[in-house]
Amino acid sequence: MAADYKADLEFGSDIQERRSNISFNVIPGERITLATQIEPSANSATGNCSSNRKLSLSELVEVLTAQTTPPSLKQLYDWLENASFSEAELQGYVGFKDRTYWRHLVCRNESVEMLVLCWRPGQRTVIHDHNGSVGAVLVQSGVLWETTFKFDEERGLRYKAVSEYQPGALTGADVPDIHQLGNPDVSEKNLVTIQATS
C-alpha cells in the first residue's frame, strides 16, 4: 500500500528565495531520493549569490579565469552588467594612442578574454565579425557608436543600423553579427570600454 507525503521546502540566504510544495507517493520499504534544482538570482553574476553588490574588477577577473568552457553571450552580458569598476581599479589598463585605439589585456584563458579598450575621438575598429566567437562590451566612460551591417549574397556588405551607447550601457556581437565600434569625432572626449569575448 502506498503512502502519500507532502513537504514544504524553503530556500533563502545566499540564493534567490524559492518555496515549493512537493507531493509524492511512496510504497513502504521503497527508498526515494529527492533532488532540488535551485535557480540563481537574476542579480547573480557568478550563479552563486543573490547579492545586489556589484563585482569589482578583481572579482570579475576571478570569475572569468575560472571558466573552463566558453561562456554564452548572455553570460558575458550578465557578468558585465553586474560589475562596477572604479577609476583606481582600471588605472593600469587605461592609456591612449594617437593613431588607433589601444587594447589592454586584463585576463585571458582558453575560454574567455577581457580587455580594456581606450579610444580617442574619431578612432574606430575596422568592420568585422567575431569569427565564431561572441563578445560583450560595456561603456565605462565616453560615448560609443556601433554601426551594424548585414551581408547580402548578391549585393555584398550592406548598412543595417547605427546605435549610440552612454556610460553603463552594454552592446555585443553574436556569431553572425558584423559591426564597427568607435568613438565619434564629435564626442570631443575619450572613450573607455570593457570587452569580454569567448
C-alpha positions in Angstrom: 0.0 0.0 0.0 1.4 3.4 -1.0 1.5 6.3 1.4 1.2 10.0 0.3 3.6 12.5 1.6 3.7 16.3 1.3 6.7 18.5 2.0 7.0 22.3 2.1 10.6 23.4 1.2 12.0 26.8 1.7 15.3 28.2 0.5 16.8 31.5 1.3 20.1 33.1 2.4 22.6 33.3 -0.5 20.2 32.0 -3.1 17.1 33.6 -4.5 14.2 32.6 -2.2 12.1 29.8 -3.6 9.2 28.0 -2.0 7.9 24.7 -3.3 5.1 22.3 -2.3 6.1 18.8 -3.3 3.8 15.8 -3.2 4.9 12.3 -3.8 3.6 8.8 -3.5 5.9 6.1 -1.8 5.5 2.3 -1.5 6.5 1.2 2.0 10.1 -0.1 2.1 11.0 1.7 -1.2 13.8 4.2 -1.0 13.4 7.5 -2.6 15.8 10.4 -3.4 14.7 14.0 -3.7 16.6 16.3 -6.0 16.2 20.0 -6.0 17.3 22.5 -8.6 18.0 25.9 -7.2 17.9 28.8 -9.6 20.4 31.6 -9.1 19.1 35.1 -8.7 18.8 37.3 -11.8 21.3 39.6 -10.0 23.9 36.8 -9.7 26.9 37.3 -11.8 28.5 34.0 -10.7 25.4 32.0 -10.2 26.4 31.6 -6.5 24.8 34.5 -4.8 21.9 37.0 -5.0 23.7 40.0 -3.5 23.0 43.3 -5.2 26.6 44.2 -4.7 28.5 44.7 -8.0 31.6 42.7 -8.8 34.9 44.6 -8.7 37.5 44.2 -11.4 39.5 41.6 -9.4 36.3 39.7 -8.6 35.3 39.6 -12.3 38.7 38.5 -13.3 38.5 35.7 -10.8 35.1 34.6 -12.3 36.4 34.8 -15.9 39.6 32.9 -15.3 37.7 30.1 -13.6 35.8 29.4 -16.8 36.7 26.1 -18.4 34.2 26.3 -21.3 33.4 29.4 -23.4 30.5 31.3 -21.8 27.5 32.3 -23.8 26.8 35.9 -24.9 24.1 36.1 -22.3 26.5 35.1 -19.5 29.1 37.7 -20.7 26.3 40.3 -20.6 25.2 39.2 -17.1 28.8 39.5 -15.8 29.4 42.9 -17.2 26.0 44.2 -16.2 26.7 43.0 -12.6 30.1 44.7 -12.4 31.3 48.1 -11.5 34.9 49.4 -11.9 36.5 52.4 -10.2 39.0 54.6 -11.9 41.6 53.3 -9.5 40.9 49.7 -10.5 41.3 50.5 -14.2 44.3 52.8 -13.8 46.8 50.3 -15.0 44.7 49.5 -18.1 43.9 53.0 -19.3 46.2 54.6 -21.9 45.6 56.2 -25.3 47.5 56.2 -28.6 47.3 59.0 -31.2 46.7 56.9 -34.3 44.5 54.0 -33.2 42.5 52.7 -30.2 44.5 50.8 -27.7 43.6 47.3 -26.4 44.8 46.5 -22.9 44.7 42.8 -21.9 43.2 42.3 -18.4 42.9 38.5 -18.4 42.8 35.5 -20.9 42.4 31.8 -20.7 41.3 29.2 -23.3 37.7 30.1 -22.8 37.4 33.8 -22.3 39.3 37.1 -22.6 38.8 40.5 -21.1 40.2 43.8 -22.5 40.0 47.4 -21.7 39.8 49.4 -24.9 40.8 53.1 -24.9 39.7 55.4 -27.8 40.4 59.0 -28.7 37.7 60.8 -30.7 37.5 59.6 -34.2 39.1 56.2 -33.5 37.2 53.1 -34.6 37.6 49.4 -35.4 37.5 48.1 -38.9 34.2 46.5 -40.0 34.5 43.0 -38.6 32.7 39.8 -37.4 34.0 37.7 -34.5 35.0 34.7 -36.4 32.9 32.2 -34.4 33.2 33.9 -31.0 30.8 36.1 -29.1 31.6 39.4 -27.3 30.0 41.9 -24.9 31.1 45.5 -24.5 30.4 47.8 -21.5 30.8 51.5 -21.9 32.9 52.7 -18.9 33.2 56.4 -19.9 32.6 58.4 -23.0 30.3 57.7 -26.0 30.4 54.5 -28.1 28.9 54.4 -31.6 28.2 51.0 -33.1 27.3 50.5 -36.8 25.9 47.1 -37.8 26.0 45.6 -41.2 24.5 42.6 -43.0 26.0 40.5 -45.8 23.8 40.1 -48.9 24.9 37.3 -51.2 24.0 39.4 -54.3 24.9 43.0 -53.2 27.7 42.3 -50.6 28.0 44.2 -47.4 25.1 46.4 -46.6 24.5 49.0 -43.9 21.9 47.9 -41.3 21.8 50.4 -38.3 23.7 52.7 -36.0 23.4 52.9 -32.2 24.9 55.2 -29.6 25.8 54.0 -26.1 26.4 56.1 -23.0 28.3 55.0 -19.8 26.9 51.9 -18.2 25.3 50.7 -21.5 26.1 47.2 -23.0 26.3 46.0 -26.5 27.6 42.9 -28.1 28.1 40.7 -31.1 26.9 37.1 -31.6 28.4 34.7 -34.2 26.7 36.1 -37.4 27.0 39.8 -36.5 29.1 42.2 -38.5 29.8 45.6 -36.9 32.1 48.5 -36.4 32.7 50.2 -33.0 34.2 53.6 -32.4 34.4 56.9 -30.6 32.6 59.6 -32.7 34.7 62.6 -33.8 32.0 64.9 -32.4 32.3 63.4 -28.9 35.3 65.6 -28.1 36.2 63.2 -25.2 38.0 59.9 -24.7 36.1 56.6 -24.6 36.9 53.6 -22.3 35.1 50.3 -22.9 35.4 46.9 -21.2 35.2 43.9 -23.6 34.7 40.3 -22.7 34.8 37.7 -25.5 34.5 33.9 -25.6 
